[in-house]
Amino acid sequence: MLMNAPALLNEILQALKDLYEKGKEHIIYSNKVPITEEDRIAILDVLGEGQIKITLNSKSQKVEWRETGIYGVWIGVFYDRDNKPILETVEISYFPKLASAQREDVEESIKVLEERIRALLSPLEAERVPDQERGPHP
């Protein structure tokens, strides 16, 4: 029996309009909303399957996002250390927020890349000793 599928689908529709018109993203914590198995099936049927799957394998948790057949609507599943789902979301955004690079991570990556470039160039710079330091040519 359908219980909350129509309301959730209308919430997704409104959020998709807000994303398009205002750039406003929205997350629905779908496993926190009372829905029946029929609701779940109906929602997934209406949204359809997309082409993209993103997996985040961090040390603390695994997260998977699946694009639905509706661009801008993503299904997310967060897992615990035992690989059991602990949170399910419907994320209305151009790209899942947590899957994108975070500002502090980019800042750290700048430092790492600078260090790697310096390490790469160090041996090359050591080989380029100016002629004056080598002495006269035979």
C-alpha positions, -999 to +999 in steps of 0.1 A: +000+000+000+013+034-009+017+057+021+042+085+015+056+079-020+034+107-036+044+132-010+081+123-013+080+125-051+064+159-049+091+170-024+117+158-049+100+176-077+099+209-058+135+205-047+145+199-084+127+231-094+145+249-066+179+235-077+172+246-113+158+281-105+177+290-073+207+267-072+193+254-039+203+218-030+182+195-009+186+162+010+159+138+021+169+112+047+147+086+032+153+059+059+141+084+085+107+088+068+080+062+073+076+045+040+063+011+031+081-013+008+056-004-019+065+033-014+102+024-019+095+004-050+072+031-065+098+059-058+126+039-074+104+031-104+094+067-109+129+080-106+145+052-127+181+043-131+208+066-142+243+059-157+266+070-129+276+053-097+300+069-072+317+050-044+336+067-016+358+043+004+371+063+034+387+047+064+356+054+086+328+046+062+317+036+027+292+057+008+276+049-026+256+073-048+236+063-078+223+087-103+186+082-110+170+086-144+161+121-133+191+143-137+200+161-105+185+134-082+209+110-065+202+080-042+229+077-015+236+048+009+260+052+038+274+020+054+289+013+088+322-006+093+304-039+089+291-028+055+255-025+067+234+004+055+230+030+082+216+060+063+198+064+030+193+097+012+178+112-018+200+141-027+188+168-051+220+184-065+241+186-096+267+164-079+266+147-044+281+172-020+301+147+000+315+131-032+329+164-044+363+178-033+360+197+000+378+231+004+401+219+031+411+188+011+420+210-019+441+232+004+460+201+016+463+189-020+480+221-030+507+215-004+511+179-014+514+188-051+539+216-044+561+191-024+559+165-052+569+190-078+598+202-057+609+165-052+607+159-090+627+190-098+654+187-072+675+161-090+671+180-122+683+213-107+713+195-091+723+184-126+722+219-140+753+234-123+763+266-141+795+264-163+813+288-141+811+264-112+824+235-133+856+252-143+872+256-178+863+231-205+891+210-218 
